[in-house]
Amino acid sequence: MNTYTFLALIAISVVPLAIVAGLPKREQFFHNPLVKGFGLGVYASLVLMLLREGLERGGVGTTLIWGAVGLGVSVCIGLVFKEFHHHHNNEEEHKHHTRASMWRILVSDFFHNIVDGIAVISGFALNPVIGFTSFIGVLGHQTIQQAGQQVLLVESGVQSKKAILISLLVSLSIFFGLFFSENESLEAILITLSAGIILWKISTDILHAKWTAKTVFGFFIGVVLLTASLMIIPHAH
């Protein structure tokens, strides 16, 4: 790994979260319908784009199998945190649900970061121009994704500063891309696995959200921004 690649991976891990750290710390901000809608829109778009990329790279079979495995992982997370058990009151039920939601977000992000690492590392291995293009693409969508992730984590009960620290630790999984940069089949698996894990949470959140005009507008903005960041400057290698 050369110096440019190392610096690019560090920047992708740190810069988006440094920007997100500038968001208001008040919990009321994250419960604003516009902000909640934005977080849901970012992740709804992310799931669709990951599934699309999985289909392009691995085909229908890989996408169906590993997407289903991802859903299975999501269910296991729910079982570990007793999300599906009968609870005696709404407060206890909410506590188990939010803990499961947090882990779904983080596990999915862990695998997705590896894919981003593969894209950047492979790009710089070809030549600096392709590497820099991959870096800009990943940095752009990671910034938007981390903003959406911060919204969903805080809404899941994580304190704002703690959510940033946890996201920073998970973002370092981008360096695992060093071990898989020559394995395109594994890349397709990780993409669809990541989509399957987060699909459960986003689907249930969308179904149970209180939709207002502000929520819909925030959702639309989230979808447009993340989709544009991935389509205008694709990070695939």
SULMO-V873538 format. One record per run of one state. SS is the DSSP state (H for helix, E for strand, L for the rest). FROM is the first residue (numbers start at 1). TO is the last residue. If there is no record, write none. Layout:
ss:SS from:FROM to:TO
ss:SS from:FROM to:TO
This chain:
ss:L from:1 to:2
ss:H from:3 to:20
ss:L from:21 to:26
ss:H from:27 to:30
ss:L from:31 to:32
ss:H from:33 to:80
ss:L from:81 to:89
ss:H from:90 to:126
ss:L from:127 to:127
ss:H from:128 to:155
ss:L from:156 to:159
ss:H from:160 to:180
ss:L from:181 to:183
ss:H from:184 to:208
ss:L from:209 to:212
ss:H from:213 to:232
ss:L from:233 to:237
